[in-house]
């Protein structure tokens, strides 16, 4: 499975984007995304990951896994962990609404506010988006497919 994050707007605090699944028929919209801002020099917990392609695997340890095992009991099998990102650890796809809810991770949502007005950005209905996209990605992982996510900068 191939996923793509298209980053289309940046502010001093956040990056707005959209998550797509790439299929033979073309690109299919999944949800909106929010990340930390771009920085030329990484600042821990305040920098988005570099554009590129990364593998997604389950992460079945840590605080997020324990929390999501309870919160999303019916679907959760492990956190969606974006791996092998240079100089970054434990980059996850998870719920959240603003720049304050991410430390380099990818937040997902069904609504989005213009981050040129709200500098810290905003995605809403995050749990709804997560509950919709998680089974799509986990199904591929459970079948043994390799899942990759490509971050593309158009901002």
DSSP file (Angstrom, degrees, kcal/mol; ACC not computed):
  #  RESIDUE AA STRUCTURE BP1 BP2  ACC     N-H-->O    O-->H-N    N-H-->O    O-->H-N    TCO  KAPPA ALPHA  PHI   PSI    X-CA   Y-CA   Z-CA
    1    1 A X              0   0    0      0, 0.0   147,-2.5     0, 0.0     2,-0.5   0.000 360.0 360.0 360.0 140.9    0.0    0.0    0.0
    2    2 A X  E     -Ab  22 148A   0     20,-0.6    20,-3.1   145,-0.2     2,-0.3  -0.978 360.0-176.2-121.6 128.4    1.2    3.5   -0.8
    3    3 A X  E     -Ab  21 149A   0    145,-3.0   147,-2.3    -2,-0.5     2,-0.4  -0.830   6.9-158.5-115.4 156.7    0.0    6.6    1.0
    4    4 A X  E     -Ab  20 150A   0     16,-2.5    16,-2.8    -2,-0.3     2,-0.6  -0.992   9.5-157.5-140.5 132.4    0.9   10.2    0.3
    5    5 A X  E     -Ab  19 151A   0    145,-3.0   147,-3.2    -2,-0.4     2,-0.7  -0.947  13.2-159.7-102.4 120.0    0.8   13.3    2.5
    6    6 A X  E     -Ab  18 152A   0     12,-2.8    12,-1.5    -2,-0.6     2,-0.6  -0.899   6.0-154.2-101.9 111.1    0.5   16.4    0.3
    7    7 A X  E     +Ab  17 153A   0    145,-3.0   147,-2.8    -2,-0.7    10,-0.3  -0.756  25.3 162.4 -85.9 120.2    1.7   19.4    2.3
    8    8 A X  E     +     0   0A   0      8,-2.0     2,-0.3    -2,-0.6     9,-0.2   0.531  55.2  34.2-120.6  -7.5    0.0   22.5    0.9
    9    9 A X  E     -A   16   0A   0      7,-1.5     7,-3.1     2,-0.0     2,-0.4  -0.966  56.6-172.1-153.4 133.9    0.3   25.3    3.5
   10   10 A X  E     +A   15   0A   0     -2,-0.3     2,-0.2   145,-0.3     5,-0.2  -0.953   4.6 176.2-125.8 145.0    2.8   26.3    6.1
   11   11 A X        -     0   0    0      3,-2.9    27,-0.3    -2,-0.4   105,-0.1  -0.720  52.5 -88.8-127.8-175.9    2.8   28.8    8.9
   12   12 A X  S    S+     0   0    0     -2,-0.2    25,-0.2     1,-0.2   108,-0.1   0.658 126.9  28.6 -70.3 -13.7    5.4   29.6   11.6
   13   13 A X  S    S+     0   0    0    106,-0.6    24,-0.6   102,-0.2     2,-0.3   0.608 122.2  19.0-118.9 -19.4    3.8   27.0   13.8
   14   14 A X  E     - C   0  36A   0    105,-0.4    -3,-2.9    22,-0.2     2,-0.4  -0.937  52.1-134.2-153.0 168.1    2.2   24.3   11.6
   15   15 A X  E     -AC  10  35A   0     20,-2.1    20,-2.1    -2,-0.3     2,-0.3  -0.997  20.5-154.4-130.1 125.6    1.9   22.5    8.3
   16   16 A X  E     +AC   9  34A   0     -7,-3.1    -8,-2.0    -2,-0.4    -7,-1.5  -0.773  28.2 144.2 -99.0 144.8   -1.4   21.7    6.8
   17   17 A X  E     -AC   7  33A   0     16,-1.9    16,-2.3    -2,-0.3     2,-0.3  -0.876  39.6-112.2-157.4-170.5   -1.9   18.8    4.3
   18   18 A X  E     -AC   6  32A   0    -12,-1.5   -12,-2.8    14,-0.3     2,-0.5  -0.994  20.3-137.0-139.3 143.1   -4.0   16.0    3.0
   19   19 A X  E     +AC   5  31A   0     12,-3.3    11,-3.2    -2,-0.3    12,-1.3  -0.876  25.6 179.2-104.7 131.3   -3.6   12.2    3.2
   20   20 A X  E     -AC   4  29A   0    -16,-2.8   -16,-2.5    -2,-0.5     2,-0.5  -0.913  26.0-136.9-126.2 152.7   -4.3   10.1    0.2
   21   21 A X  E     -AC   3  28A   0      7,-2.4     7,-2.7    -2,-0.3     2,-0.6  -0.945  26.4-134.5-103.0 135.2   -4.1    6.4   -0.6
   22   22 A X  E     +AC   2  27A   0    -20,-3.1   -20,-0.6    -2,-0.5     2,-0.2  -0.814  33.2 171.2 -94.4 118.9   -2.5    5.8   -4.0
   23   23 A X  E >   - C   0  26A   0      3,-2.8     3,-1.3    -2,-0.6    -2,-0.0  -0.718  49.7 -99.7-119.8 169.6   -4.5    3.3   -6.1
   24   24 A X  T 3  S+     0   0    0      1,-0.3     3,-0.1    -2,-0.2    -1,-0.0   0.860 124.6  52.9 -57.9 -35.2   -4.3    2.1   -9.7
   25   25 A X  T 3  S-     0   0    0      1,-0.3     2,-0.3    -3,-0.0    -1,-0.3   0.630 124.5 -94.1 -76.7 -12.9   -7.2    4.4  -10.5
   26   26 A X  E <   -C   23   0A   0     -3,-1.3    -3,-2.8     2,-0.0     2,-0.4  -0.913  65.8 -19.5 134.4-162.4   -5.4    7.4   -9.0
   27   27 A X  E     -C   22   0A   0     -2,-0.3     2,-0.5    -5,-0.2    -5,-0.2  -0.690  51.9-160.3 -88.2 130.3   -5.2    9.2   -5.7
   28   28 A X  E     -C   21   0A   0     -7,-2.7    -7,-2.4    -2,-0.4     2,-0.1  -0.959  19.6-125.0-115.9 122.7   -8.1    8.8   -3.2
   29   29 A X  E     +C   20   0A   0     -2,-0.5    -9,-0.2    -9,-0.2     3,-0.1  -0.407  32.1 170.1 -65.3 132.9   -8.5   11.4   -0.4
   30   30 A X  E     -     0   0A   0    -11,-3.2     2,-0.3     1,-0.4   -10,-0.2   0.766  55.2 -50.2-107.5 -48.7   -8.6    9.9    3.1
   31   31 A X  E     -C   19   0A   0    -12,-1.3   -12,-3.3   102,-0.0    -1,-0.4  -0.977  56.7 -78.1-173.2 175.6   -8.4   13.0    5.4
   32   32 A X  E     -CD  18 109A   0     77,-2.8    77,-1.9    -2,-0.3     2,-0.3  -0.535  42.4-151.8 -86.2 160.3   -6.7   16.2    6.3
   33   33 A X  E     -CD  17 108A   0    -16,-2.3   -16,-1.9    75,-0.2     2,-0.4  -0.924  11.0-163.5-132.8 158.3   -3.4   16.3    8.2
   34   34 A X  E     +CD  16 107A   0     73,-1.7    73,-2.5    -2,-0.3     2,-0.3  -0.993  16.5 164.5-141.6 136.6   -1.6   18.6   10.6
   35   35 A X  E     -C   15   0A   0    -20,-2.1   -20,-2.1    -2,-0.4    13,-0.1  -0.840  41.6 -80.4-137.6 173.5    2.1   18.6   11.5
   36   36 A X  E     -C   14   0A   0     69,-0.3   -22,-0.2    -2,-0.3    -1,-0.1  -0.153  62.1 -82.2 -65.4 173.5    4.7   20.8   13.1
   37   37 A X        -     0   0    0    -24,-0.6    11,-2.5     9,-0.3     2,-0.3  -0.272  44.9 -96.3 -76.9 163.5    6.3   23.5   11.1
   38   38 A X        +     0   0    0    -27,-0.3     2,-0.3   -24,-0.2    -1,-0.1  -0.611  43.5 177.6 -76.5 139.9    9.3   23.2    8.7
   39   39 A X        -     0   0    0     -2,-0.3     3,-0.1     9,-0.3     4,-0.0  -0.992  32.4-144.9-140.7 140.7   12.7   24.0   10.1
   40   40 A X  S    S+     0   0    0     -2,-0.3     2,-0.5     1,-0.2    -1,-0.1   0.851  98.9  42.2 -70.8 -33.9   16.1   23.8    8.4
   41   41 A X  S    S-     0   0    0     -3,-0.1    -1,-0.2     2,-0.0     2,-0.0  -0.969  99.8-115.5-116.1 124.2   17.6   22.7   11.7
   42   42 A X        -     0   0    0     -2,-0.5     2,-0.5    -3,-0.1     5,-0.1  -0.293  25.0-167.1 -62.6 134.9   15.6   20.2   13.7
   43   43 A X    >   -     0   0    0     -4,-0.0     3,-2.6    -2,-0.0     4,-0.2  -0.994  36.5-105.6-119.9 119.7   14.2   21.3   17.1
   44   44 A X  T 3  S+     0   0    0     -2,-0.5    60,-0.1     1,-0.3    44,-0.0  -0.148 100.2   1.3 -51.7 128.0   13.0   18.4   19.2
   45   45 A X  T 3  S+     0   0    0     58,-0.4    -1,-0.3     2,-0.2    59,-0.3   0.507 124.0  73.0  75.3   4.9    9.2   18.2   19.3
   46   46 A X  S <  S+     0   0    0     -3,-2.6     2,-0.4    57,-0.2    -9,-0.3   0.097  78.5  78.9-136.6  22.8    8.9   21.3   17.0
   47   47 A X        -     0   0    0     -4,-0.2    -9,-0.2   -11,-0.1    -2,-0.2  -0.996  67.7-129.8-140.7 133.5    9.8   20.2   13.5
   48   48 A X        -     0   0    0    -11,-2.5    -9,-0.3    -2,-0.4    57,-0.1  -0.394  40.4 -97.6 -73.3 158.8    8.0   18.2   10.8
   49   49 A X        -     0   0    0     55,-0.4    -1,-0.1     1,-0.1     3,-0.1  -0.382  47.8 -91.7 -74.4 157.5    9.8   15.3    9.3
   50   50 A X        -     0   0    0     36,-0.2   101,-0.2     1,-0.1    -1,-0.1  -0.298  46.6 -92.7 -67.2 151.8   11.6   15.7    6.0
   51   51 A X  S    S+     0   0    0     -3,-0.1     2,-0.3    99,-0.1   101,-0.2  -0.345  80.8  92.6 -56.7 145.3    9.9   15.1    2.7
   52   52 A X  E    S-E  151   0A   0     99,-1.1    99,-3.1    -3,-0.1     2,-0.4  -0.935  75.1 -67.9 153.6-175.0   10.5   11.5    1.6
   53   53 A X  E     +E  150   0A   0     -2,-0.3     2,-0.3    97,-0.3    97,-0.2  -0.935  45.8 176.4-116.1 133.2    9.2    8.0    1.7
   54   54 A X  E     -E  149   0A   0     95,-2.5    95,-3.0    -2,-0.4     2,-0.3  -0.948  28.6-114.2-136.8 152.3    9.0    6.0    4.9
   55   55 A X  E     -E  148   0A   0     28,-0.5    28,-3.2    -2,-0.3     2,-0.5  -0.654  23.4-143.2 -87.7 142.0    7.7    2.6    5.9
   56   56 A X  E     +EF 147  82A   0     91,-3.1    91,-0.6    -2,-0.3     2,-0.3  -0.908  27.4 163.7-105.2 132.2    4.8    2.2    8.3
   57   57 A X  E     - F   0  81A   0     24,-2.3    24,-3.1    -2,-0.5     2,-0.2  -0.900  42.1 -90.1-135.5 165.4    4.8   -0.6   10.8
   58   58 A X  E     - F   0  80A   0     -2,-0.3     2,-0.5    22,-0.2    22,-0.2  -0.547  29.7-157.4 -73.4 143.9    2.9   -1.3   14.0
   59   59 A X  E     - F   0  79A   0     20,-1.6    20,-2.7    -2,-0.2    18,-0.0  -0.986  11.2-179.5-120.4 117.6    4.3   -0.1   17.3
   60   60 A X        +     0   0    0     -2,-0.5     2,-0.3    18,-0.2    -2,-0.0  -0.070  56.3  64.3-113.3  32.6    3.0   -2.1   20.2
   61   61 A X        +     0   0    0     18,-0.0     4,-0.4     0, 0.0     3,-0.1  -0.947  69.6  53.8-143.3 164.9    4.7   -0.5   23.1
   62   62 A X  S  > S-     0   0    0     -2,-0.3     4,-1.9     1,-0.1     5,-0.2  -0.188  90.7 -63.3  98.3 170.1    4.7    2.9   24.7
   63   63 A X  H  > S+     0   0    0      1,-0.2     4,-2.5     2,-0.2     5,-0.2   0.863 127.4  52.8 -63.7 -41.6    2.1    5.3   26.1
   64   64 A X  H  > S+     0   0    0      1,-0.2     4,-3.1     2,-0.2     5,-0.3   0.926 108.6  51.5 -62.1 -42.9    0.2    5.9   22.9
   65   65 A X  H  > S+     0   0    0     -4,-0.4     4,-2.0     1,-0.2    -2,-0.2   0.931 111.7  46.5 -60.3 -45.6   -0.3    2.2   22.3
   66   66 A X  H  X S+     0   0    0     -4,-1.9     4,-1.0     2,-0.2    -1,-0.2   0.922 115.5  46.2 -62.1 -44.3   -1.6    1.7   25.9
   67   67 A X  H  X S+     0   0    0     -4,-2.5     4,-2.6     1,-0.2     3,-0.5   0.919 115.0  45.2 -65.0 -45.3   -4.0    4.6   25.6
   68   68 A X  H  X S+     0   0    0     -4,-3.1     4,-2.5     1,-0.2     8,-0.2   0.769 102.6  65.4 -74.3 -25.1   -5.3    3.7   22.1
   69   69 A X  H  < S+     0   0    0     -4,-2.0    -1,-0.2    -5,-0.3    -2,-0.2   0.853 113.9  33.9 -61.7 -33.3   -5.7    0.0   23.1
   70   70 A X  H >< S+     0   0    0     -4,-1.0     3,-0.9    -3,-0.5    -2,-0.2   0.886 120.4  48.1 -84.7 -45.4   -8.4    1.3   25.5
   71   71 A X  H 3< S+     0   0    0     -4,-2.6    -3,-0.2     1,-0.3    -2,-0.2   0.867 126.7  25.8 -67.4 -38.2   -9.7    4.2   23.4
   72   72 A X  T >X S+     0   0    0     -4,-2.5     4,-2.9    -5,-0.2     3,-1.7  -0.366  74.5 152.7-122.5  51.6  -10.1    2.2   20.2
   73   73 A X  T <4  +     0   0    0     -3,-0.9    -1,-0.1     1,-0.3    -2,-0.1   0.813  68.9  57.8 -52.2 -37.2  -10.5   -1.3   21.5
   74   74 A X  T 34 S+     0   0    0      1,-0.2    -1,-0.3    -3,-0.2    -5,-0.1   0.687 125.0  14.5 -73.7 -18.1  -12.5   -2.5   18.6
   75   75 A X  T <4 S+     0   0    0     -3,-1.7    -2,-0.2    -6,-0.1    -1,-0.2   0.614  91.2 113.8-127.3 -20.7   -9.9   -1.7   15.9
   76   76 A X     <  +     0   0    0     -4,-2.9     3,-0.1    -8,-0.2    59,-0.0  -0.367  16.0 151.6 -72.7 129.3   -6.5   -1.0   17.6
   77   77 A X  S    S-     0   0    0      1,-0.6     2,-0.2    -2,-0.2    -1,-0.2   0.434  74.1 -36.1-124.4 -12.0   -3.7   -3.5   16.9
   78   78 A X  S    S-     0   0    0    -20,-0.1    -1,-0.6   -10,-0.0   -18,-0.2  -0.773  75.0 -74.4 160.2 156.5   -0.7   -1.2   17.3
   79   79 A X  E     -F   59   0A   0    -20,-2.7   -20,-1.6    -2,-0.2     2,-1.0  -0.446  48.0-111.4 -70.3 146.3    0.2    2.4   16.6
   80   80 A X  E     -FG  58  93A   0     13,-0.6    13,-1.8   -22,-0.2     2,-0.5  -0.727  43.6-164.5 -80.4 105.3    0.9    3.3   13.0
   81   81 A X  E     -FG  57  92A   0    -24,-3.1   -24,-2.3    -2,-1.0     2,-0.7  -0.838  16.7-147.2-104.6 119.8    4.6    4.0   13.3
   82   82 A X  E     -FG  56  91A   0      9,-3.3     9,-0.7    -2,-0.5     3,-0.3  -0.788  32.7-158.6 -87.2 113.4    6.4    5.9   10.6
   83   83 A X        +     0   0    0    -28,-3.2   -28,-0.5    -2,-0.7     6,-0.1  -0.449  51.7  23.6-102.2 164.3    9.9    4.3   10.6
   84   84 A X        +     0   0    0      1,-0.2     2,-0.6    -2,-0.1    -1,-0.2   0.808  66.4 159.4  57.2  38.5   13.4    5.1    9.6
   85   85 A X    >   -     0   0    0     -3,-0.3     3,-2.2     3,-0.3    -1,-0.2  -0.825  49.3-110.4 -88.6 119.3   13.0    8.9    9.6
   86   86 A X  T 3  S-     0   0    0     -2,-0.6   -36,-0.2     1,-0.3     3,-0.1  -0.255  95.5  -2.5 -55.3 128.5   16.5   10.4    9.8
   87   87 A X  T 3  S+     0   0    0      1,-0.2     2,-0.4   -38,-0.1    -1,-0.3   0.592 114.6 100.7  66.7  15.2   17.1   12.1   13.3
   88   88 A X    <   -     0   0    0     -3,-2.2     2,-0.3   -44,-0.0    -3,-0.3  -0.968  51.0-164.3-128.3 146.1   13.5   11.3   14.4
   89   89 A X        +     0   0    0     -2,-0.4    -6,-0.1     1,-0.2    -7,-0.0  -0.960  64.6   6.5-126.8 147.3   12.1    8.6   16.7
   90   90 A X        +     0   0    0     -2,-0.3     2,-0.6     1,-0.2    -1,-0.2   0.875  67.7 177.8  55.6  48.8    8.6    7.3   17.3
   91   91 A X  E     -G   82   0A   0     -9,-0.7    -9,-3.3    -3,-0.1     2,-0.3  -0.759  13.1-179.1 -83.7 121.0    6.8    9.2   14.6
   92   92 A X  E     -G   81   0A   0     -2,-0.6    14,-2.5   -11,-0.2     2,-0.6  -0.773  34.6-125.5-121.1 160.7    3.1    8.1   14.8
   93   93 A X  E     +Gh  80 106A   0    -13,-1.8   -13,-0.6    -2,-0.3     2,-0.3  -0.952  55.9 139.0 -99.5 122.5   -0.2    8.7   13.0
   94   94 A X  E     - h   0 107A   0     12,-2.2    14,-1.2    -2,-0.6     2,-0.1  -0.925  50.9 -74.8-155.5 178.1   -2.6    9.7   15.7
   95   95 A X        +     0   0    0     -2,-0.3     2,-0.2    12,-0.2    14,-0.1  -0.388  58.6 120.6 -78.3 156.7   -5.5   12.0   16.9
   96   96 A X        -     0   0    0     12,-0.4     3,-0.1    -2,-0.1    12,-0.1  -0.811  45.7-139.1 160.3 166.1   -5.1   15.6   17.9
   97   97 A X  S    S+     0   0    0     -2,-0.2    26,-2.1     1,-0.2     2,-0.2   0.731  72.1  23.8-119.2 -32.8   -6.3   19.0   16.9
   98   98 A X  S >  S-     0   0    0     24,-0.2     3,-2.3   -64,-0.1    -1,-0.2  -0.769  85.5 -89.3-132.8 175.2   -3.5   21.6   17.0
   99   99 A X  G >  S+     0   0    0     21,-1.7     3,-1.3    22,-0.4    22,-0.1   0.771 120.5  66.5 -53.2 -29.4    0.3   22.0   16.8
  100  100 A X  G 3  S+     0   0    0      1,-0.2    -1,-0.3    20,-0.1   -64,-0.0   0.686  94.6  58.6 -69.1 -16.7    0.4   21.5   20.5
  101  101 A X  G <  S+     0   0    0     -3,-2.3     2,-0.4     4,-0.0    -1,-0.2   0.344 100.7  64.7 -95.4   5.7   -0.8   17.9   20.1
  102  102 A X    <   -     0   0    0     -3,-1.3   -67,-0.1    -4,-0.2     4,-0.0  -0.971  47.5-174.1-131.7 146.1    2.1   16.8   17.9
  103  103 A X  S    S-     0   0    0     -2,-0.4   -58,-0.4   -57,-0.1   -57,-0.2  -0.402  93.0 -45.0-126.9  53.0    5.8   16.4   18.4
  104  104 A X  S    S+     0   0    0      1,-0.3   -55,-0.4   -59,-0.3   -13,-0.1   0.223 110.4 123.9 103.4 -12.6    6.7   15.6   14.8
  105  105 A X        -     0   0    0    -57,-0.1     2,-0.6   -14,-0.1    -1,-0.3  -0.201  67.4-105.5 -76.9 170.6    3.8   13.1   14.4
  106  106 A X  E     - h   0  93A   0    -14,-2.5   -12,-2.2   -71,-0.1     2,-0.3  -0.888  30.9-159.3-101.5 114.5    1.0   13.2   11.8
  107  107 A X  E     -Dh  34  94A   0    -73,-2.5   -73,-1.7    -2,-0.6     2,-0.3  -0.716   8.5-153.8 -90.2 144.3   -2.3   14.3   13.1
  108  108 A X  E     +D   33   0A   0    -14,-1.2   -12,-0.4    -2,-0.3     2,-0.3  -0.889  19.4 160.5-119.9 150.5   -5.4   13.4   11.1
  109  109 A X  E     -D   32   0A   0    -77,-1.9   -77,-2.8    -2,-0.3    16,-0.2  -0.991  43.1-132.3-161.7 162.0   -8.9   15.0   10.9
  110  110 A X  S    S+     0   0    0     14,-2.0     2,-0.3    -2,-0.3    15,-0.2   0.578  95.5  39.8 -95.0 -12.7  -12.0   15.4    8.9
  111  111 A X  E     -I  124   0B   0     13,-1.5    13,-1.7   -79,-0.1     2,-0.3  -0.914  68.0-166.3-130.3 161.7  -12.1   19.2    9.0
  112  112 A X  E     -I  123   0B   0     -2,-0.3     2,-0.3    11,-0.3    11,-0.2  -0.995  11.3-145.6-150.6 140.9   -9.3   21.7    8.8
  113  113 A X  E     -I  122   0B   0      9,-2.2     9,-0.6    -2,-0.3     2,-0.3  -0.804  41.1 -94.1-102.9 150.0   -8.9   25.5    9.5
  114  114 A X    >>  -     0   0    0     -2,-0.3     4,-2.4     1,-0.2     3,-1.4  -0.446  29.1-153.2 -61.9 117.9   -6.6   27.7    7.4
  115  115 A X  T 34 S+     0   0    0     -2,-0.3  -102,-0.2     1,-0.3    -1,-0.2   0.486  90.9  70.8 -78.9   0.9   -3.3   27.8    9.2
  116  116 A X  T 34 S+     0   0    0   -105,-0.1    -1,-0.3     1,-0.1     3,-0.2   0.683 111.7  31.8 -81.9 -19.0   -2.5   31.2    7.7
  117  117 A X  T <4 S+     0   0    0     -3,-1.4     2,-0.9     1,-0.3    -2,-0.2   0.821 127.4  41.0 -96.8 -50.5   -5.2   32.5   10.1
  118  118 A X  S >< S-     0   0    0     -4,-2.4     3,-2.5     1,-0.2    -1,-0.3  -0.838  76.7-166.0 -96.4  94.9   -4.7   29.9   12.9
  119  119 A X  T 3  S+     0   0    0     -2,-0.9  -106,-0.6     1,-0.3  -105,-0.4   0.828  87.2  52.3 -56.5 -34.4   -0.9   29.8   13.0
  120  120 A X  T 3  S-     0   0    0   -107,-0.1   -21,-1.7     1,-0.1    -1,-0.3   0.514 109.4-135.9 -81.3  -1.0   -0.8   26.7   15.1
  121  121 A X    <   -     0   0    0     -3,-2.5   -22,-0.4   -23,-0.2     2,-0.3   0.168  14.7-133.1  71.6 166.8   -3.2   25.0   12.6
  122  122 A X  E     -I  113   0B   0     -9,-0.6    -9,-2.2   -24,-0.2     2,-0.4  -0.904  18.5-176.5-161.3 130.5   -6.3   23.0   13.4
  123  123 A X  E     -I  112   0B   0    -26,-2.1     3,-0.3    -2,-0.3   -11,-0.3  -0.993  20.3-159.6-121.0 138.0   -7.8   19.7   12.3
  124  124 A X  E     +I  111   0B   0    -13,-1.7   -14,-2.0    -2,-0.4   -13,-1.5  -0.644  65.1  32.1-112.6 170.5  -11.2   18.7   13.7
  125  125 A X     >  +     0   0    0    -16,-0.2     4,-1.9    -2,-0.2    -1,-0.2   0.898  70.0 160.8  49.8  45.8  -13.1   15.5   14.1
  126  126 A X  H  >  +     0   0    0     -3,-0.3     4,-2.7     1,-0.2     5,-0.2   0.894  65.4  51.6 -65.8 -43.5   -9.8   13.8   14.5
  127  127 A X  H  > S+     0   0    0      1,-0.2     4,-2.7     2,-0.2    -1,-0.2   0.888 108.7  52.6 -63.9 -37.8  -11.1   10.6   16.2
  128  128 A X  H  > S+     0   0    0      2,-0.2     4,-1.2     1,-0.2    -1,-0.2   0.931 111.9  45.3 -62.5 -44.8  -13.6   10.1   13.4
  129  129 A X  H  X S+     0   0    0     -4,-1.9     4,-2.7     2,-0.2     3,-0.4   0.929 113.4  50.2 -63.6 -44.8  -10.9   10.4   10.7
  130  130 A X  H  X S+     0   0    0     -4,-2.7     4,-2.7     1,-0.2     5,-0.2   0.927 108.9  51.0 -60.2 -46.3   -8.6    8.1   12.7
  131  131 A X  H  X S+     0   0    0     -4,-2.7     4,-0.5     1,-0.2    -1,-0.2   0.761 114.2  46.1 -65.1 -24.0  -11.3    5.4   13.1
  132  132 A X  H  X S+     0   0    0     -4,-1.2     4,-0.6    -3,-0.4    -2,-0.2   0.886 119.2  36.3 -83.7 -42.5  -12.0    5.5    9.4
  133  133 A X  H  X S+     0   0    0     -4,-2.7     4,-2.0     1,-0.2     5,-0.2   0.814 103.6  70.3 -84.2 -28.9   -8.4    5.4    8.1
  134  134 A X  H  X S+     0   0    0     -4,-2.7     4,-3.2    -5,-0.3     5,-0.3   0.925  98.3  48.5 -56.7 -49.3   -6.9    3.0   10.7
  135  135 A X  H  X S+     0   0    0     -4,-0.5     4,-2.0    -5,-0.2    -1,-0.2   0.857 108.8  55.0 -61.9 -32.2   -8.7   -0.1    9.4
  136  136 A X  H  X S+     0   0    0     -4,-0.6     4,-1.1    -3,-0.2    -1,-0.2   0.941 115.8  37.1 -63.5 -46.7   -7.7    0.7    5.8
  137  137 A X  H  X S+     0   0    0     -4,-2.0     4,-2.1     1,-0.2    -2,-0.2   0.907 116.4  51.5 -73.5 -42.7   -4.0    0.8    6.8
  138  138 A X  H  X S+     0   0    0     -4,-3.2     4,-3.1    -5,-0.2     5,-0.2   0.843 103.4  59.7 -67.0 -31.5   -4.1   -2.0    9.4
  139  139 A X  H  X S+     0   0    0     -4,-2.0     4,-1.5    -5,-0.3    -1,-0.2   0.927 107.4  46.2 -59.9 -43.9   -5.8   -4.4    6.9
  140  140 A X  H  <>S+     0   0    0     -4,-1.1     5,-2.2     2,-0.2     4,-0.3   0.924 114.0  47.9 -64.3 -44.3   -2.8   -4.0    4.5
  141  141 A X  H ><5S+     0   0    0     -4,-2.1     3,-1.6     1,-0.2    -2,-0.2   0.913 109.7  52.9 -62.3 -42.1   -0.4   -4.5    7.4
  142  142 A X  H 3<5S+     0   0    0     -4,-3.1    -1,-0.2     1,-0.3    -2,-0.2   0.802 105.0  55.1 -65.0 -28.9   -2.3   -7.6    8.6
  143  143 A X  T 3<5S-     0   0    0     -4,-1.5    -1,-0.3    -5,-0.2    -2,-0.2   0.480 122.0-108.1 -81.1  -1.8   -2.1   -9.1    5.1
  144  144 A X  T < 5 +     0   0    0     -3,-1.6    -3,-0.2     1,-0.3    -2,-0.1   0.560  69.5 148.0  86.4   8.5    1.6   -8.8    5.2
  145  145 A X      < -     0   0    0     -5,-2.2     2,-0.4    -6,-0.2    -1,-0.3  -0.458  51.8-117.7 -72.1 147.5    1.7   -5.9    2.7
  146  146 A X        -     0   0    0     -2,-0.1     2,-0.5   -91,-0.0   -89,-0.1  -0.740  28.8-153.8 -81.6 135.4    4.4   -3.3    3.0
  147  147 A X  E     - E   0  56A   0    -91,-0.6   -91,-3.1    -2,-0.4     2,-0.4  -0.954  13.3-176.0-116.2 126.1    2.9    0.1    3.7
  148  148 A X  E     -bE   2  55A   0   -147,-2.5  -145,-3.0    -2,-0.5     2,-0.4  -0.927  11.5-158.3-122.7 146.4    4.8    3.2    2.6
  149  149 A X  E     -bE   3  54A   0    -95,-3.0   -95,-2.5    -2,-0.4     2,-0.5  -0.991   6.7-159.4-124.5 128.4    4.0    6.9    3.2
  150  150 A X  E     -bE   4  53A   0   -147,-2.3  -145,-3.0    -2,-0.4     2,-0.6  -0.929   6.2-151.0-109.8 127.4    5.4    9.6    1.0
  151  151 A X  E     -bE   5  52A   0    -99,-3.1   -99,-1.1    -2,-0.5     2,-0.5  -0.874  16.1-170.8 -96.9 122.4    5.5   13.2    2.2
  152  152 A X  E     -b    6   0A   0   -147,-3.2  -145,-3.0    -2,-0.6     2,-0.6  -0.963  13.7-141.5-119.5 128.1    5.4   15.7   -0.7
  153  153 A X  E     +b    7   0A   0     -2,-0.5  -145,-0.1  -147,-0.2  -147,-0.1  -0.800  37.8 149.6 -94.5 117.5    6.0   19.4   -0.2
  154  154 A X              0   0    0   -147,-2.8    -1,-0.1    -2,-0.6  -146,-0.1   0.078 360.0 360.0-122.1  16.9    3.8   21.8   -2.2
  155  155 A X              0   0    0   -148,-0.1  -145,-0.3  -146,-0.1  -147,-0.1   0.415 360.0 360.0 -98.9 360.0    3.9   24.5    0.5
